[in-house]
Every structure is written in C-alpha cells, then in structure tokens.
Amino acid sequence: MAEIEEENYSASNIQVLEGLEAVRKRPAMYIGDISEKGLHHLVYEVVDNSIDEALAGFATHVEVTINEDNSITVVDNGRGIPVDMHEKEHKSALEVVLTVLHAGGKFDKGSYKVSGGLHGVGVSCVNALSTYLRAEVNRDGKHYVQEYSCGKPTTELRVEGESTHTGTSITFLPDASIFTVTVYDYSTLANRLRDLAFLNAGITLTLTDRRVTDAEGKHRSEVFHSENGLEEFVRYIDSNKTELIPHVIHLTTERQGIPVEVALTYNTDFSENVYSYVNNINTIEGGTHLTGFRRGLTQTLKKYADDNKILEKAKVEVAGDDFRQGLTAVVSVKVLEPQFEGQTKTKLGNQEVMASVSQAVSEALGNYLEEHPKEARTIVDKIVLAAQARQAAYNARNKILRKTPLMGGGLPGKLADCSSRTAENCEIFLVEGDSAGGTAKQGRDRQFQAILPLRGKILNVQKAVEHRVFDNQEIQTMFRALRVSIGTEEDSKAVNLSKLAYHKIIIMTDADVDGAHIATLLMTFFFKFMRPIIEQGYLYLATPPLYKCTKGKIEDYCWTPEQVQQFIARHGEKSKVQRFKGLGEMNAEELRDTTMSPEHRLLKQVTIKDAIEAERIFDMLMGDEVEPRRIFIEENANYANIDA
C-alpha cells in the first residue's frame, strides 16, 4: 500500500491555497484558536485598526456594538479606509485591505508611526472568517459601502449618498461553521476596551450590547475614557488594596525615539502586580521593556537605601524580588518595529528598549524619592520587611521540601493515590471533609483517580503573609500530594511543575454556600501561589447534582430546578424529589455515576481570561477591604443562589 501511495504522489497532490483560503483552512494559525478566545480576537483586530488611527492623531472615538444577531459593529471617526484604485492590485484599496493578506497602511512608516499589529492580516482575517461583512467608509464627502461573504466581495464598491464626516464602520458575523463558540461575552470585550482606554489617554471607547435591555428599554452600554492614562489604570488595579503611599508615580517621556509611559505605586500586600504592554499588546511573557523597568526600579531603590544606610542598619540581605513586594505597575511602550519572541509571541525582544525604560524609570523614581522622603522611607522599610518575610517563607518552604517523596518524607497519610504514574492520565479530587472523602475513595477508579480529603476551610491566602501560607498544614499537604515545589531563595514565586503527578486537579465540594466558599479559597490559593496550574489548564471544579428525582423505577439526577420541573412534567406530579445538601448524603455509587465518572460527569475548567480583572476580583472578594465587597454584594445580590 505504501508503494502505491508513493507512486501516486505527484504534482496533483500539492494543494495551493489562494487568497484567504488559507485563513479559512487553518484559522488558528492567524487568530490563536477557534473557540471563545479566537472569536473575541476578531473584534480586537478591527478595534486595533481604529486605535491605530487614534495613535496617528486622526480618531478620537471608537464605538463597538454587539448586535441582536451576535454580529459586531465597530465604528471610528478616523480618516476612513482609502477607496481609490490600487495601482498594483487593480481594485479599490478598501477591497485590497479586506481580501489580501499582508496588506495595509502599517507597512508604510509614513502612514502609521506605531501600530498594534504589524503583520497586515488583521481585518482580512476577520473578513475570511465571517459569513457576512459590511464595510462602510465616510471619506471625501461620500458614503461608500461594500459587502463580503467568507472573504469574497458579494457587491461592488458603491456610493450611497453624501457624508459630512469621515470614518470607517465594519460590521461582521463570525462563521458558525468555523467557531466552536459564537456568542460574544460582554465582560470580555468590556475589559479589553477598558484597558485600551487606560493605555491611550484621551480616546473614548463605547461598548453597547443590543441583546440586553433594561426596564426602560435601553440597551446595556458603557463608555471608557481616561484623561490620565496609566495613573488611573494603576489606581483601578489597586482599588481593593490598602495603599502604602498616597501617590502614583507616573512618567510619560520619549527616550531614543521610543515613547515610554510607566505608572507605579506600592500597597500593603506582599505580591507583585506588574503588567507590560507594547503598542497596546499585553506582553504576558514580559520582555526587554519589563527587564528595563525592573532594573531601573531596583537600582534606584537600592542606591537610595544604601545612601541612607538603611539596609546596613537593618542587617538583612535584600534580593531583587524584595523591591517588588507590594508593587503595582503598568509599563507601556510604543515601538516602531517590535520583535516578538517566546512561546506565545508576546515577549518583546528589542534590546534598545531596555535602556530606554530603565533610564526613564530611574530618573522619575529618583526624583520622587528625593522630593518625598517620608514615602521613600516607607517604601524602603517595606523592602526590609519583605526580605525578612522572604527568608521566613524560604524556611517554611524547606519544611515542605523535606517532606516530599523525593526527599524521603513520603506522601501525606490521608492521600488515596492512584496506581497509574502517567500524569497526563491521572487526576486528583480535593474533597471537602473526611466523610465525603471516604465516599469518594469508595466510588473512584483506583487506576487513575486519587482522593485527598481536606479538613475544613484552608487559609485565606489573599490576606496572609507568605510564610504563614507555607506553615499551614492543609497547604503543606496539597504541595506534597501534588509533588509541586515553589520558590527559591532568589525568586519566592517560582513554581516547579516538573514532578506534578496529576494533569487534572478537581475541586469537589458540597453544592451549598460553605462548599462554594471552600472552592473559592482553593481557587484563590492556586491563583496566588500555583498560577501555572491554572494557565496550563489543570484545575477543574466538579459539579455534583443538586437533586435526585424518582418515579417508580425511573430515576434521574438534576443540577437545576428547571431540570426538576422537566422531570415532573414528563413523569407526573407524584415524582419524588430528593435535595442533596452535601456530598456526604450521596452514596459511593451515586457520587461515582454523577460527579466522578468521566463518562457522565460535568467538569468546569478554571481559566484566566483577564489577569488584571481576576486579580482585582480576588482582592475585592478575599482581601482586607470590606467596603468594595459590600458594594459588590449589594449590586449582585439579585443573582445569588442561596439555599433557604
């Protein structure tokens, strides 16, 4: 058979994908994936074009609308995409931009000084992956319109009247045959537009959802605008934290032709929250601009502390990590030709940027420390405290390390491990209480399912000092069971997953308020101290049923009251309904069949859509500040599902 295939392998087997066919054939290569992330990326591509117009000084407003049919409309008041004939392609410039890959004004340095996307595939990819796209351009006193389907024009470019203003409107409907998710999430888009407003001071962005109306018939809508840019961004991120200093140190400058904007402040927490951007792109892997920021910060603070002999008097060894404990900062640079590297292509590689950011931060921070000696001393005292806490945490982590199986300490006694040693196939259930843990042990598949019962509610790590976290018995037990180590003497946040024993870590708690609280405490712990487990898709929530419905020999499990009503409608009013108050009320067979068996269970994967918003929410729900939490509860009380 192999010989026949080899003989038949000829030029006729070579496929050439022309135009936008390649995008439709392999969409994930262009937009990341075809699920929720890729779906929303389509909006970002169109919005980025409008932001580029604003950065060039030609637009001030961008309006995004989610229409009733889940299509998207993006409107700006920029110059409008050119509509004159393209000399080489022999069609309008608008059609070239929408149908030709690597086409756009961003390659012409005279048109855009900086741009969010430099590959020229943005809006053409959106066109290719949409069953319908309508482009409207107001330019040269006329209103131009052209329509497309799956990347191909379905009409000629036509004039539909006159226009007294300029700008571009793009309406598109994503192709449901390509995307696994086709419903836009309002909060995801709102978070992105909010970030863009902070990153580009003075620009107004509006988001309207025509799918939702209030009692007065008005559509849900928000306006995002920032006059002070990153200063307001930092205050927004820290809105649920207790400030250490009353100021946000904010600098906007240009070094070696590179616009640099940085805002930073300190709070009373012992965590670092630094977010970096290049041309409005969130560089989640950092890069040279982040390295330059850290270098400038560390050198300036250390020089101030040494000049004032503060570290010498404290008799403490300070590491680079200590200078960033309680730090919240946003670093934004605009680079003409950014070079991205790293696994997700979100790590800046331009070496010249490092010195520009480092110099700018050193100068601004140095001036602040000289002009505010009281706040400067407060920051340095916090650094000394952080160094002491780091050493205490290092000693506490060593206790965990000495107890790991690798060091001869053995696994925790209450862990019922599985027999398989292939991490990709293994899963562990973190179960609320010994009683439910016992039931889970009876119902599990011993080959690949492990059970770790947890006693009561673990420590709220959002409030705790780091060394207290590692002293906690239940947290030590989880580290030992998962075979995960965290931190070194130099980097207290480093997480080592090389020996992770399970690629599914499943939180299984009672379906009540206490169970939800325990699950939240555990998610807080993973977010703060083992975030790579979430980022790599290893953390899940089990969803045990709330009801068991029976009628004679017929029985079914239900997760919602609506499902119960559907059962009663099918089988009659005399159906028996049992409400499970906790995992302990289920026998091993019930727990296995409904919650643990891969064939029948429903798992919810814990993901991080927006790290900034996630950090803010955790601070609000689990932090020390009571007032933001009270406001949140009042605003969302109507949505709560509380047992009577």
C-alpha positions in Angstrom: 0.0 0.0 0.0 2.8 2.4 0.9 4.4 1.8 -2.6 1.2 2.6 -4.4 0.8 5.8 -2.4 4.4 6.8 -3.2 3.8 6.1 -6.9 0.6 8.2 -6.9 2.3 11.1 -5.1 2.7 13.8 -7.8 2.2 17.5 -8.5 -1.5 16.9 -8.5 -1.3 16.2 -4.8 0.2 19.6 -4.0 -2.6 22.0 -2.8 -2.2 25.7 -3.3 -4.4 27.8 -1.1 -5.0 31.2 -2.7 -6.1 34.4 -1.2 -7.9 34.0 2.1 -8.5 30.2 1.7 -5.5 29.5 3.9 -7.1 31.5 6.7 -10.4 29.5 6.5 -8.5 26.2 6.2 -6.2 26.9 9.2 -7.8 29.8 11.2 -5.9 29.0 14.5 -2.6 30.0 12.8 -3.9 33.5 12.4 -6.2 34.2 15.4 -4.9 31.7 18.0 -7.9 29.3 18.2 -11.5 28.8 17.1 -13.1 28.9 20.5 -14.0 31.8 22.7 -10.6 33.4 22.6 -10.4 33.4 18.8 -13.9 34.7 18.5 -13.2 37.7 20.6 -9.9 38.2 18.8 -11.8 39.1 15.7 -13.2 42.2 17.5 -9.8 43.1 18.8 -8.3 43.1 15.2 -10.9 45.6 14.0 -10.7 47.8 17.1 -6.9 47.8 16.9 -7.2 49.4 13.4 -9.3 52.2 14.9 -6.9 52.6 17.8 -4.0 52.9 15.3 -5.9 55.8 13.6 -6.2 57.4 17.0 -2.5 56.9 17.7 -1.8 58.6 14.4 -3.8 61.6 15.5 -6.9 61.1 13.3 -9.5 59.5 15.5 -10.9 60.2 18.9 -13.9 57.9 19.3 -14.4 54.1 18.7 -17.8 52.5 19.2 -18.3 48.7 19.5 -21.8 47.3 19.3 -22.9 43.7 19.8 -26.0 43.4 17.6 -29.1 41.3 18.2 -27.9 38.6 15.9 -24.5 38.4 17.6 -22.7 40.3 14.8 -20.3 43.0 15.7 -20.1 46.6 14.5 -17.0 48.8 15.0 -17.2 52.4 14.1 -14.5 55.1 14.3 -14.2 58.7 13.3 -10.8 58.4 11.6 -9.8 59.2 8.1 -11.7 56.3 6.6 -10.0 53.4 4.7 -8.9 54.7 1.3 -11.3 53.7 -1.6 -9.3 54.8 -4.6 -8.0 52.3 -7.1 -4.9 50.3 -6.0 -2.4 50.6 -8.9 -0.9 47.1 -8.5 -4.0 45.1 -7.5 -6.4 46.9 -9.9 -9.2 47.1 -7.3 -10.1 49.6 -4.6 -7.8 50.0 -1.7 -10.7 49.0 0.6 -11.1 45.7 -1.2 -7.3 45.1 -1.0 -7.3 45.7 2.7 -10.2 43.3 3.2 -9.2 40.5 0.9 -5.3 40.4 0.6 -3.1 39.1 3.4 -0.2 41.3 4.5 -1.9 44.4 3.0 -2.4 47.6 5.0 -1.1 51.1 5.8 1.0 49.8 8.7 3.9 48.8 6.4 4.2 52.4 5.3 6.1 54.2 8.0 4.6 57.5 6.8 1.1 56.3 7.5 1.4 54.9 11.0 4.3 55.6 13.3 3.4 52.7 15.6 0.7 50.0 15.3 -0.8 47.3 17.5 -0.5 44.7 14.7 2.3 44.7 12.1 1.5 41.5 10.2 -1.2 43.1 8.0 -3.6 40.1 8.3 -6.0 41.6 10.8 -9.1 42.8 9.1 -8.7 40.5 6.1 -8.7 37.5 8.6 -11.9 38.8 10.1 -13.4 39.0 6.6 -12.3 35.5 5.8 -13.8 34.1 8.9 -17.2 35.9 8.6 -20.2 34.7 6.7 -21.1 38.4 6.2 -19.1 41.6 6.4 -20.3 45.1 5.5 -17.7 47.8 5.2 -18.8 51.5 5.2 -16.4 54.3 4.6 -17.1 58.1 5.0 -14.5 59.9 3.0 -14.1 62.7 0.6 -17.7 63.8 1.2 -19.2 60.5 0.2 -20.6 57.4 1.9 -19.1 54.2 0.4 -20.4 50.7 1.0 -19.2 47.2 0.0 -20.3 43.7 1.3 -18.5 40.4 1.6 -19.0 36.8 2.4 -16.3 34.4 3.6 -13.6 36.8 2.4 -15.0 37.4 -1.1 -16.9 40.5 -2.2 -20.6 40.0 -3.0 -21.1 43.5 -4.2 -19.2 46.2 -6.0 -17.9 49.2 -4.1 -20.8 51.7 -4.3 -21.6 55.2 -3.2 -24.7 55.5 -1.0 -25.1 59.2 -0.6 -23.0 62.0 0.7 -21.3 62.4 4.1 -20.2 65.4 6.2 -17.8 63.4 8.3 -15.1 60.8 8.0 -14.6 57.4 9.5 -14.9 53.6 9.0 -17.7 51.2 10.1 -17.1 47.4 9.9 -20.0 45.0 10.7 -19.2 41.3 10.6 -20.9 38.0 11.6 -18.5 35.2 12.5 -18.8 31.9 10.6 -20.6 29.4 12.9 -19.2 26.5 10.8 -15.7 27.5 11.9 -16.0 28.7 15.5 -17.0 26.3 18.3 -18.4 29.3 20.3 -20.3 32.1 18.5 -21.8 34.1 21.4 -19.9 37.2 22.5 -19.2 37.8 26.1 -19.9 41.4 27.2 -17.5 41.4 30.1 -14.6 40.1 28.0 -15.0 42.9 25.4 -15.5 45.5 28.2 -12.3 44.5 29.9 -10.3 44.9 26.7 -11.8 48.2 25.8 -11.2 49.4 29.4 -7.5 48.5 29.1 -7.3 50.3 25.7 -8.8 53.5 27.2 -6.2 53.5 30.0 -3.4 52.7 27.6 -4.4 55.5 25.2 -5.4 58.6 27.3 -7.9 60.9 25.7 -9.6 58.3 23.4 -13.2 57.4 24.1 -14.4 53.9 23.5 -18.0 52.8 23.8 -19.5 49.3 24.2 -23.2 48.6 23.6 -25.0 45.3 23.8 -28.2 45.4 21.8 -29.0 41.9 23.1 -29.8 43.2 26.5 -32.3 45.9 27.5 -33.3 47.3 30.9 -36.8 48.1 32.2 -36.8 51.4 30.3 -35.9 49.7 27.1 -32.3 51.0 27.0 -29.5 48.8 25.8 -26.7 47.9 28.1 -23.8 50.3 27.4 -20.6 51.6 28.9 -18.2 54.4 28.0 -14.5 54.0 28.6 -12.3 57.1 28.8 -9.2 58.1 30.7 -7.6 61.5 30.9 -4.6 60.4 33.0 -3.9 57.1 31.3 -1.7 54.7 33.3 -2.1 56.6 36.5 -5.8 55.8 36.5 -5.0 52.2 35.4 -2.9 51.6 38.4 -5.5 53.1 40.7 -8.1 50.9 39.1 -6.0 47.7 39.6 -5.3 48.7 43.3 -8.8 49.8 44.0 -9.4 47.0 46.5 -5.9 47.2 48.2 -4.7 49.3 51.1 -2.2 51.9 49.8 1.3 52.1 51.3 2.0 55.5 49.7 -0.7 58.0 48.7 0.8 58.7 45.2 1.0 57.0 41.9 4.4 57.7 40.3 3.6 58.5 36.7 6.0 59.2 33.9 5.4 59.9 30.2 8.5 60.5 28.1 10.4 59.5 25.0 13.9 58.0 25.0 15.9 57.3 21.9 12.7 57.7 19.8 10.7 55.3 21.9 7.6 56.6 23.7 7.6 55.3 27.3 4.8 55.5 29.8 5.1 54.0 33.3 2.9 54.3 36.4 3.6 52.6 39.7 2.7 52.6 43.4 3.0 50.4 46.5 0.4 48.8 48.7 0.5 46.8 51.9 0.3 43.4 50.2 3.3 41.1 49.6 2.6 40.4 46.0 3.9 41.9 42.8 1.5 43.0 40.1 3.3 44.4 37.0 1.7 44.4 33.6 3.5 45.3 30.4 2.3 46.4 27.0 3.9 47.1 23.6 1.8 49.0 21.1 -1.3 48.1 23.3 -0.5 44.4 23.1 -0.4 42.8 26.5 3.1 41.1 26.7 2.2 38.4 29.2 5.7 36.9 28.9 7.4 40.3 29.5 10.5 41.1 27.5 13.2 43.8 27.4 10.8 46.6 28.5 9.9 44.7 31.6 13.6 43.9 32.3 14.5 47.6 31.9 11.7 48.6 34.3 12.8 46.1 37.0 16.5 47.1 36.5 15.7 50.9 36.9 13.4 50.3 39.9 15.9 48.0 41.8 19.0 50.1 41.1 17.3 53.3 42.2 15.7 52.0 45.3 18.9 50.2 46.4 21.0 53.3 45.8 18.6 55.3 48.0 18.7 52.7 50.7 22.5 52.4 50.6 23.0 56.2 50.6 20.8 56.4 53.7 22.5 53.3 55.3 19.0 51.7 55.9 19.9 48.2 54.8 23.1 48.3 56.8 21.2 49.2 59.9 18.6 46.5 59.3 21.3 43.8 58.9 19.3 42.0 56.2 20.3 40.6 52.8 18.0 42.0 50.2 17.2 40.3 46.9 15.7 41.8 43.7 12.3 40.2 44.4 12.1 42.2 47.7 12.0 45.5 45.9 8.8 44.5 44.1 6.7 43.2 47.1 3.5 45.2 47.2 4.3 46.9 43.9 1.6 47.6 41.3 2.8 49.0 38.0 1.9 49.2 34.3 4.7 49.7 31.7 3.7 50.7 28.2 6.0 51.4 25.3 5.3 52.2 21.6 7.9 50.6 19.3 8.1 51.3 15.6 9.1 47.7 14.6 8.6 45.4 17.6 10.3 42.0 17.6 8.3 39.4 19.5 9.5 36.1 20.7 8.6 33.5 23.3 6.0 30.7 23.2 3.0 32.9 22.6 4.9 35.6 20.6 4.1 38.1 23.4 7.7 38.7 24.7 9.4 41.8 23.4 12.9 41.2 22.1 14.1 44.7 21.1 17.3 45.3 23.1 17.3 49.0 22.6 14.0 49.3 24.6 15.7 48.0 27.8 18.0 51.0 28.3 15.2 53.5 27.4 12.8 52.2 30.0 15.5 51.7 32.7 16.7 55.3 32.3 13.2 56.8 32.3 12.2 54.8 35.5 15.5 55.6 37.3 15.1 59.3 36.7 11.4 59.6 37.6 11.7 57.3 40.7 14.9 59.0 41.9 13.2 62.4 41.7 10.2 61.1 43.6 12.3 59.7 46.4 14.2 62.9 46.8 11.0 65.0 46.9 9.1 62.7 49.2 11.5 61.5 51.9 8.7 60.2 54.2 7.2 58.0 51.4 10.7 56.9 50.4 11.4 55.7 53.9 8.1 53.9 54.0 8.9 52.0 50.7 12.4 51.0 51.9 11.0 49.8 55.2 8.6 47.7 53.3 11.5 46.2 51.3 13.3 45.3 54.5 10.1 43.7 55.8 9.8 41.8 52.5 13.3 40.5 52.8 12.6 39.2 56.3 9.3 37.6 55.2 11.1 36.0 52.2 13.6 34.3 54.4 10.8 33.1 56.7 8.9 31.8 53.7 12.0 30.1 52.4 12.5 28.3 55.7 8.8 27.3 55.7 9.0 26.0 52.1 12.0 23.9 53.1 9.8 22.1 55.6 7.5 21.1 52.7 10.5 20.2 50.6 11.9 17.9 53.3 8.6 16.1 53.5 8.2 15.4 49.8 8.5 11.9 48.4 11.7 13.0 46.5 13.4 13.8 49.9 12.2 10.6 51.6 9.4 12.3 53.5 6.6 10.2 51.9 3.1 11.2 50.7 0.5 12.6 53.1 -1.2 9.8 55.0 -4.8 10.8 54.1 -4.0 10.8 50.3 -5.5 7.8 48.5 -3.2 7.7 45.5 -3.9 6.1 42.1 -1.9 3.2 40.7 -1.0 4.9 37.4 2.2 7.0 37.2 1.4 8.7 33.9 0.5 12.3 34.9 -1.4 13.0 31.7 -3.9 10.3 32.6 -4.2 10.9 36.3 -6.5 13.1 38.3 -6.8 14.1 41.9 -10.0 15.2 43.7 -9.6 17.7 46.5 -12.6 16.8 48.6 -14.3 18.8 51.3 -14.1 16.8 54.6 -13.2 13.2 55.6 -16.8 11.9 55.3 -17.1 12.9 51.7 -13.5 11.8 51.1 -14.4 8.4 52.4 -17.3 8.1 50.0 -15.2 9.4 47.1 -12.5 6.8 47.9 -15.1 4.0 47.5 -16.5 5.5 44.3 -13.2 6.2 42.5 -11.4 4.3 39.8 -8.2 3.4 41.6 -6.3 3.2 38.3 -6.2 6.9 37.6 -8.2 8.7 40.3 -6.6 9.9 43.6 -8.5 11.4 46.6 -7.2 14.0 49.0 -9.7 14.9 51.8 -9.2 18.5 53.2 -10.2 19.4 56.7 -12.4 22.5 56.8 -11.6 25.8 55.2 -8.0 26.4 54.2 -6.2 29.7 55.0 -7.3 32.7 53.0 -4.0 33.3 51.2 -5.1 36.7 49.9 -4.7 38.2 53.4 -1.9 36.1 54.8 1.8 36.8 54.9 3.7 34.3 52.7 5.5 32.3 55.4 2.1 31.8 57.2 0.8 30.2 54.0 3.6 27.7 53.9 3.2 27.0 57.6 -0.5 26.0 57.0 -0.9 22.2 57.4 -3.5 21.7 54.7 -1.5 23.7 52.2 1.6 21.7 53.0 -0.5 18.6 52.4 -1.5 19.8 49.0 2.0 20.6 47.9 3.2 17.2 49.0 0.3 15.4 47.3 0.7 17.2 44.0 4.5 16.9 44.1 4.9 20.6 43.3 7.7 22.8 44.7 7.5 26.6 44.8 10.1 29.3 45.2 13.8 29.6 45.5 15.8 31.8 47.8 16.1 34.3 45.0 12.6 34.0 43.5 9.9 33.2 46.0 7.2 33.0 43.3 8.9 30.4 41.0 6.7 27.3 40.6 8.2 23.9 39.5 5.6 21.6 37.9 8.2 19.1 36.5 7.1 16.4 39.0 3.4 17.3 39.0 1.6 13.9 39.5 -1.8 14.8 38.0 -3.0 16.8 35.0 -6.5 17.1 36.4 -6.8 18.7 39.8 -10.5 18.7 40.6 -12.0 20.7 43.5 -15.1 18.7 44.7 -17.1 20.5 47.5 -20.7 20.5 48.7 -23.2 22.3 46.5 -24.0 24.9 49.2 -22.7 28.2 50.5 -19.9 26.7 52.6 -18.8 24.5 49.7 -18.7 27.4 47.4 -16.6 29.3 50.0 -14.1 26.4 50.3 -13.9 26.2 46.5 -13.2 30.0 46.3 -10.5 29.7 49.0 -8.8 26.9 47.0 -9.0 28.8 43.7 -7.5 31.8 45.5 -4.7 29.6 46.6 -4.0 28.3 43.2 -4.2 31.7 41.6 -1.8 33.3 44.1 0.7 30.5 44.5 0.3 28.0 41.7 -1.0 30.1 38.8 0.8 27.9 36.1 -1.5 25.1 37.1 -4.5 27.2 36.0 -2.7 28.7 33.0 -1.9 25.2 31.7 -5.5 24.0 32.1 -5.0 21.6 35.0 -7.6 23.0 37.5 -11.3 22.0 37.4 -14.4 22.3 39.5 -16.6 19.2 40.0 -20.4 19.8 39.7 -22.3 17.4 41.9 -26.1 17.2 41.2 -28.5 19.1 43.5 -31.4 16.8 43.1 -32.3 13.1 42.6 -35.8 12.6 41.0 -37.5 9.3 41.1 -40.9 7.9 39.9 -41.2 4.2 40.4 -38.2 2.6 38.9 -37.3 5.7 36.9 -34.6 7.9 38.4 -32.6 10.9 37.2 -30.2 13.4 38.6 -30.7 17.1 38.1 -28.4 20.1 38.5 -31.0 22.9 38.2 -34.7 23.5 39.4 -35.6 23.7 35.7 -34.4 20.2 35.1 -36.5 19.0 38.1 -39.6 20.7 36.6 -38.9 19.0 33.3 -38.7 15.6 35.0 -42.0 16.2 36.8 -43.6 17.3 33.5 -42.5 14.1 31.9 -43.4 11.7 34.8 -46.1 13.4 36.8 -46.7 15.5 39.9 -46.2 12.4 42.2 -42.5 12.2 41.3 -40.2 12.1 44.4 -37.5 14.8 44.6 -34.6 14.5 46.9 -32.4 17.5 47.6 -28.7 16.7 48.2 -27.4 19.1 50.8 -23.8 17.8 50.6 -21.5 15.1 49.1 -22.0 13.1 52.3 -25.6 12.5 51.5 -24.7 10.6 48.4 -23.5 7.0 48.4 -20.4 5.9 46.6 -22.3 4.7 43.5 -24.3 7.9 43.2 -21.1 10.1 43.6 -19.3 8.0 41.0 -22.0 8.0 38.4 -22.9 11.7 38.6 -19.7 13.5 39.6 -16.6 11.3 39.2 -17.1 9.1 36.2 -15.6 10.7 33.0 -18.5 9.2 31.0 -21.2 11.1 32.9 -19.7 14.0 35.0 -19.7 17.7 34.2 -16.3 19.4 34.9 -15.8 23.1 34.8 -12.3 24.1 33.8 -10.9 27.1 35.7 -9.3 29.6 33.3 -7.9 33.1 33.4 -9.4 35.4 30.7 -8.0 38.6 32.1 -5.3 38.5 34.7 -5.8 42.2 35.7 -9.5 41.8 36.3 -9.0 38.4 38.1 -6.5 40.0 40.5 -8.9 42.9 41.2 -11.9 40.5 41.8 -9.8 38.3 44.2 -8.7 41.4 46.0 -12.3 42.6 46.3 -13.8 39.2 47.4 -10.9 37.9 49.6 -8.9 40.9 50.6 -8.9 43.1 53.7 -11.1 46.0 52.4 -14.7 45.5 53.4 -16.4 48.4 51.6 -15.7 47.2 48.0 -17.0 43.8 49.0 -20.2 45.2 50.5 -20.9 47.2 47.3 -20.3 44.2 45.2 -22.7 42.1 47.3 -25.4 44.8 47.1 -25.1 45.1 43.3 -25.2 41.4 42.7 -27.5 40.1 45.5 -30.3 39.5 43.0 -28.2 37.0 41.1 -27.2 34.9 44.2 -28.5 31.4 44.5 -28.8 30.8 48.3 -30.4 27.8 50.0 -33.4 28.6 52.1 
